[in-house]
Amino acid sequence: MKFHAVVDIQLHPGIADPQGSTIERALPTLGFDGMSNVRSGKSVHLDIEAADAAAAEAQLQEVCEKFLTNPVIEGAEITLVEAS
């Protein structure tokens, strides 16, 4: 089966996020009030072939742990959608 995956990578809570802080400070000066707790991250979009969704997620989890994230300071959330 073929799946489309989105891997959202974020810093763990409590880890300083200078980019998020910069964005948060800039928002009011651009006229956007009422926004707080801004955190910045990255997304990786990819297609993967696997026997089923569980196998695809397991493989992506391994890729995250070994390549896409620094597990000491980052975590990843994987979203899978079956490709048509």
C-alpha positions in Angstrom: 0.0 0.0 0.0 1.1 3.6 -0.6 0.7 6.3 2.0 1.3 10.0 2.1 2.9 11.0 5.4 3.4 14.3 7.1 6.0 14.3 9.9 5.7 17.4 12.2 8.8 18.0 14.2 8.7 20.2 17.3 11.0 21.0 20.2 10.1 19.3 23.4 8.2 21.5 26.0 10.7 23.4 28.1 13.3 23.6 25.3 14.0 27.2 24.4 12.6 28.1 21.0 14.3 31.4 19.8 12.6 31.4 16.4 9.2 31.0 18.1 10.0 33.8 20.5 11.0 36.1 17.7 7.8 35.4 15.8 5.8 36.0 19.0 7.5 39.4 19.6 6.9 40.5 16.0 3.2 39.6 15.8 1.8 42.7 17.7 4.0 45.1 15.7 2.4 43.6 12.6 -1.1 44.2 14.0 -1.8 40.6 15.2 -2.8 40.8 18.8 -3.8 38.0 21.2 -1.3 35.4 20.1 1.0 33.7 22.6 3.0 30.5 23.2 4.4 30.5 19.7 6.5 27.5 18.9 8.3 27.0 15.6 9.0 23.6 14.0 9.4 21.9 10.6 7.3 19.5 8.5 8.5 16.8 6.2 6.1 15.5 3.6 6.8 12.2 1.8 5.2 9.1 0.2 5.9 5.7 1.6 5.1 2.1 0.5 4.4 -0.4 3.2 2.3 -3.5 3.9 -0.2 -1.5 6.0 -0.5 1.7 8.1 1.1 0.1 11.2 4.2 -0.9 9.2 4.5 2.5 7.5 4.2 4.3 10.9 6.8 2.0 12.5 9.2 2.6 9.6 8.7 6.4 9.8 9.2 6.3 13.6 12.6 4.7 13.1 13.5 7.3 10.4 12.5 10.0 12.9 14.7 8.5 15.7 17.7 7.9 13.5 17.6 10.8 11.0 14.9 13.5 11.1 15.0 14.5 14.8 17.3 15.0 17.6 15.4 12.8 20.1 17.0 14.6 23.1 15.3 17.9 22.2 12.7 17.2 19.5 9.6 15.0 19.1 7.7 14.0 16.0 4.0 13.5 15.2 3.3 11.4 12.2 0.1 11.7 10.1 -0.6 9.0 7.5 -3.2 9.1 4.7 -3.7 6.3 2.3 -2.7 7.5 -1.2 -5.3 7.1 -3.9 
